[in-house]
Amino acid sequence: MKQLFTNHKVSLATLFTGLVSISVILMVLIIMISSYQSEKETLTETYLSANYSKSSKISQSVDSLFGSMRLSLEGTAAFLQEKDVLSDEEIQKQLELLQSSSRYFNSLSWIDETGCVRGIAPSKIGLRGQVITTGETKKVLDAKKPALTEPYIGPSGRLIVLMSQPLYDKKGQYKGMIGGSIYLHEANVLNEILGNGAIDENGSYYYVVGSDGTVLFHPVQQRIGLDHKSNPVVHKVMQGQSGTERITNLAGVPMLAAYNVVPDIGWGVIQQTPVSYVQDVLLNHMKELAVRMLPPFLLLLTLAIMIARKLAAPFIYLAGLMNQLASGKPAEVPKEQSHWNREADFLTKSVMIAVKAVQENNQQLNRAARTDPLTGIPNRRDLDEVMESWAAQRRPFSLVVIDVDYFKQINDTYGHHMGDETLKKLVATIRSVVRKTDLYFRYGGEEFVILFPHTNALEAYSIAEKIRIAVENQIKIKERSVTISLGISEFPRQTSSLPELFQFADRALYQSKSEGRNGTTISYQKVEG
């Protein structure tokens, strides 16, 4: 073997040409692999975080809705207790009025202590006068306390969830219950709230399960009422847990899932994104990275092969620089150097250009990761960093969450292109109204966030109203005005917790929407000091 190497001499130029060639190839491979792993982790974390945020918002919305439903039933029971001399017909009218005005329940019923259905709205259901002797409804009636059932087949033959409120007369005698039924397969306020944006363009979707693992809402209606206990995240929700993880669903599809418990009723919201979509995004990123990196590295390799035949010393220096870049460490580009040899000088400058191109490309990718590609404004990642920085500095600011009203209808009616144009016009309108010190971000979908530094909630409200009015007056689709709803919270006067600050603004936004949309609401919850 020793004699073989002795007889077959390798020239120094050939040796360094081979080393440079291998170094360049390895550097490209290492950068591609490192970028792949880094981007994969970033995308996975981003989608898990976004899914958790959405499932949390949905669970809060459902929790607020059921709180309102419970208050509605309590008010009805209190009214009937106060007016216990009302006839059955008068009570029937009261039930019909409440059922038609609130739209919380598909039906409202008064069942007396004997199990007789004394009144039911709408009356076309036809159960009035029937006596309930068995089943889940009978159990709730006999319990004589407020209840929210798991899904079951009601007396009307529908799959329902029943919310009940016991009814007593002025003497404290039990008079039965007021029951509000939610038909899981029919339209109601709950399905309207859950059905808005249930499936995203990237294949993400959410569904809701009861505390026993039964599907209560799903974009595919045929799955409502199915038992999903065997799904690992549904099992965790049933145990009262919230979190994120990568799972394989019952259909065998890998998913990035986030799950949240609806606190007061024990339901669970699961939001998930197909792993295949993340892999497609990652593949496109790697293709783009390869296309950008290939020309400078091919140029570098060609120059290295041509010049290394004549020069050895600069070749070693440049190979070391390449190995440093390929190892993932920041490559410090030295000041311009000149070699007495013209070929060596040219090679050195070419390598410097290639290294700078790679570093600039990485900087461009980093900027792109922080910028919303549609509107050109910073995205949620940038928002999180700004808020964390301001919170660390204890800098006071107001947070405004903006949501475009009926945006899904705009997309469905006029197409996603018109929806995109609407979002761009909204950003232009915000830019024309806010101050130079204010920062605005696209939070996701049709939702935007504005940060007003050193601004209290009332001052932020004034600016927010200008934005709302400007949007209503300036943005129109076929003579139809586009409107927005806004929610405001204040740091640190209300809370020093950034997640809680978002919750307050989201609840204020939900209040704006529940009061008819096209409005601005300041959150007054949990004011410190």
Disulfide bonds with the S-S distance in Angstrom:
none
